[in-house]
C-alpha cells in the first residue's frame, strides 16, 4: 500500500512507520520538522500541494498536532489542529484517498472526575481539547460525504509513553531515579495511559478490521489500559523495574502550588518554561478515568501489561531509566 503520514517526525509516528514498513508498505512522510521519516517539509496549516506522488494513495494518517499543555498560545492549538484537519481532508478528496486514520486525544472529554467512555458527551475545557474535538468533526464530515467508500479511524489515546515521549512519564521515571519524586495527595489518582507499541497495534488492528468489513466504516475508540492505573501503580512498577527501594514521601498539594505560582513569575521573568507550572501540577492530581469500551466490546487482546510495557520501554531507552 501507498501510505501518506502527516506528522511523520513525531513520537507515535516513529513506531507506526516501523510497523507499516514491516508489512511492506510504501511510506511517504510529511512534517514541519525535518527527520529521517520526513520526505518533504510541509506545514499542514497551509493548503497541501504535493506534486510527486504515486497515482494511488491507499491511506492517509494524520498525526500532525500541537499538543503540549502548557507551552503554546490558545490560538496555536486551533491554527494547527483545525486548519490541519481541514487541509488534510481536502487533500484526501483531491487525491481520491478513501481511508484516513486520525489521532485525537482524551482531552475532548474534559476534566470531570466521572468515568468516561466513547458514549460520553465531550466537554473540553482547554484549547487543545476543543481544537481536537473540532478536528474530529472535520474528519467525520469528510467520511459522511461518501459513506459507502470512505473508512475513518479516530483514536483517542490516554497518556502515551515509551522511547521518545519526552513528557510527563519520562519526567516521572527520572524524578524517581533522582529521589526527587513525591506524592501530593494523588497516590490513588487514576491516569488513563497506554504504551506506544500497544497504541500502534490497536490503531492498525481496528483499521484492518474496518478494511475487511468486520467493523463499521467509521470508528472512534479510546486507547487506554484497563483498569486505568493509579499514580502509585506507575510509581511502584517503575521502582520495581529500576530496582529502587527508596521511600516515596507525600507533600501537601497546597504547599506545592504555592511554590508553583512563585516559580511561575520567576521563570517568566528569565524567559524559560516553569518545570513546576501550576497547570502541570493540577494535571498530576486530576484523575483521567477513561474506559476503552469499544476495544473491550470487540475483544481486543492487549499485548502489554503496565509492568511489561515499562520493562520493554527500559530495554529500548536505557538513558531515561538511568
N, C-alpha and C positions, 0 to 999 in steps of 0.2 A: 504493500500500500504506500501511497504518497501522502505524507503527513506534514502539515504546517503547524509549527508551535510558536505562538506569540508569548514572549516572556521566557525565552529559551535559556537565559543565563541564570535563572533563579534556582533556589534551593530544591524545590519539588521537581522542577523540570530536569535536573541532573539525573534523578532516579527514574523518572518517567521515560526519558530518552534512552537510557541504558536498557530498560525492559523492552522498549519498542524496537530498538536495534537488534536485540536478541531474537526477535520474531521476524527478522529480515525485512523490516520496513525501511523506506527511504525517508529521512527526516530533513526538513528544511526549517532552520531555526531563525527567529527574528526577535530582536530585543534592542532597547535603548542603550544597553551596555554591551560592549564587545566581550566575547568569551569564545572558548573552543567550540561551544554549541551554537554560536551565532553565525549564520551565513551572511546576514545583512543587518546592519544597524538601522533601526526603524522606530519611529515614535508613533504609537497607536493613537495618540491624541489627535493626529492628523489623518486625513484621508489616505488609505493604504493603496499604494500603486507599486506593485512588484511586476517587473516586466519579464524576467526569465523564470518561468515555472513549467513543470510538466503539464501536458494537456489535461490530465485528470487529477483532481485533488480529492482524495478519499476521506480525509478527516482533518478538521481544524481544531486545535487545542488552544484555548485562551487562558493562559496562566498569568498574563500581564496585570499588574496591580500595584498601587501604593497601599501599604498595609500597616506599617509601623505606627503604633499609638503609645505614647505621644511621639512627635517627630516631624509632623507636617502641618501646614495650614489647612483649615477645613476645605477650602476651595480646591486644594491639590488632590484630595481624595476623589472629589466629584469630577474634576477635569480628566483624570486618568481613568478612573473606573467606569464612569458613564460614557464619556466620549469614546473610550477604548472599546466598550461593548458595542456601541453604535457602529463604529468603523469596522470592527471585525465581522459583525453580522452583515453589513453592507458588502464587505469584501467577499464573504461566503456566497452571497447572492450573485455577485459579479462572476465568480469562477465556477458557479454551479456546484458547490460542495454541499452535500446534504447531511453531513454528520459534524456536530460540534460537541466538544467537551468543555465545560466551563467550571473553573474552581472558584467557588464563592467562599463563605465563611459562616461560622455560627453566630457572628456578630449581629446579623439581622434579627435574631431572637430578642435582643436587648438584655437588660440586667436583672430581670425578675428572678427571685430565688426559686421559683417553682420549676418542676421538671418539664422540659420541652422536648418535642419530637417533630417529625415532619408535618404533622397536622396542626401544630401550634401556630396561631396567627403571629406573624413577625411584628415586633415593636422596637425597632432600632433606636438607640439613644446617642449614637455617635455619628460623626460624618462618615467614618469608614463603614459602619454597619448600614447606614442609609444608602450610601453610594453602591454598596454591594447588592442590596435588595433591588435597587433600581436597575442595576446591570443584569440581575436575574430576569427581571420582567422584560428587558430588551431582548435577551436571548429567547425567552418564551414566545415573544411576539414574532421573532424570526421563524420559529418552528411552526407556529399556528398558520403561517402563510402557505404552508404545504404539509398538512397533517399526514398525508399518506406516505410521502417520501422522506421527510426530514426526521432525523434522530437527534435528540438533545439529551445530554447527560450533565446534570448540575450536581456538584458535590459541595457539601458544607462541612469542611473539616474542623475539628477542635484544634487544640494546641498541637501543632505538628513538630516533632522533634527528631533529631538524627544528625548525622555529619553535615555541616554546612548551615545548620539552622541559625546559629549566632544570636539567639534570642533569650527568652526567659529560662528555658530549660538548660541551655548551655551555661547561663549565669548561675543557675541553681547548682549544677554539678561543680562548678569552680568554687562557689562560696562554701559548699560542704567540704571540699578538699582543703580549703584555706582556713576552715573553722570559723568562718565569718557568718554562717547562716544561723538564723534563729527564727522560731515561730513567733507570730504576733497575733495570737488569738485565732489562727487559721489552721490549726493542726488537723481538724476534721473537715475542713473545707474541700469539697469535691471539685475537681477540674477535668472537664472532658478533654482528653488528649488522644493522640494517635502517633504511632511510629511511621516515619515517612515511607518505608518499604511496604507497610501494611496499607497505607493510604493509596499508593500507586496500584497495588494489587486489587484493591476494592474498585477503583475507578475503571480499570481495564476489565475486571470481572463483570461489572454492571454493563458497561458499554458493549462488550462482546455478546452478552445475552440479548441486549436490545437488537443488535445486528442480526442475530439468529431468530428474531421474533419470539423469544422466550420471555421478554419483558416489554412493557409499554414503550412507545417511541419517545416519550418524554418522561424523564425520571429526575426527581430531586431527592437526594438522600444525605443523611448525616453520616459522617465518618468519625467515629469516636470509639474508644474502648468501652466495654460494658461489663460490669458496672463502672461508672466513672471513678477512677482512683482518687483518693484524698491526698492532700499535701503530704501527710505523714506516710502514705503508701509510696509516693515518689521518693521521699527522703530516705525511708528505711531500705528500699530496694537499691538506691544509689549507694548508700553506706555499705550494704551487704556486698554488692558487686565490686566496689572500690576497696573493700576490706578496711573500712573506717569504723572505729568503735567509740568515737567521741560522743559525749552527751550533747544533745541539741537543746539549748535553753529557750525560754519564752520571754518575750518583751511586750509590754502593753502597746496596743496599736496607737493610742493617742500620743504616746511618747515618740514613736517613730514618725508620725505625721507632723509633729512639731519640728523635728529635725528636717523632714522633707520640705516643709514650707520655708525654713531658714535657708537650706541649700538651694532652693529654687531661685531665690533672689541672688545668692552668691554666684551660682554658675551662670545665671543670665547676665550678670554684670561682666563676667570674663568671657562670655560668648561660647560657652560649652554646654553640653547636654547634662542635665542633672541625673545622676545614677539613682538618686533617692526621690525621684519625681513623685508627688502626691498621686498623680494619675496612675502610675505604675504600682504604687503601694496599695491603692484601693482595689486594683485588679487582683492583687495577691490574696486579699481577704474575701473577695466576692466569689461565690460559687458559680460554676458553669455546669448546670445539670442538664445534660443533653443525651437523649436516648437514640441509638441508631435503629429505630423501629423497622425501617424498610429492610435493612440487611438481616435483622432477626427474622422478619416475616418470610423472607426468601431463603432462609437457612444458609447464609454465608458463613463459612467456617474460618475464623481468624487464624493467621499463621503464627502470630506472636502473642505472648502474654506480656504484661508490663515488665516482668523480670527478664524474659528472653529478649525483648526489644532493647532494653538498656544494655544487656550483655553484648548484643550484636553491635550496638552503637559504640560501645567501648572498644571492641575489636577494630572497627573501621576508623575510629577517631581517638587514638590514644592521647593525643596532645591535649584535648579538652579534659580528659579524665586523669591528667597527671598533675 
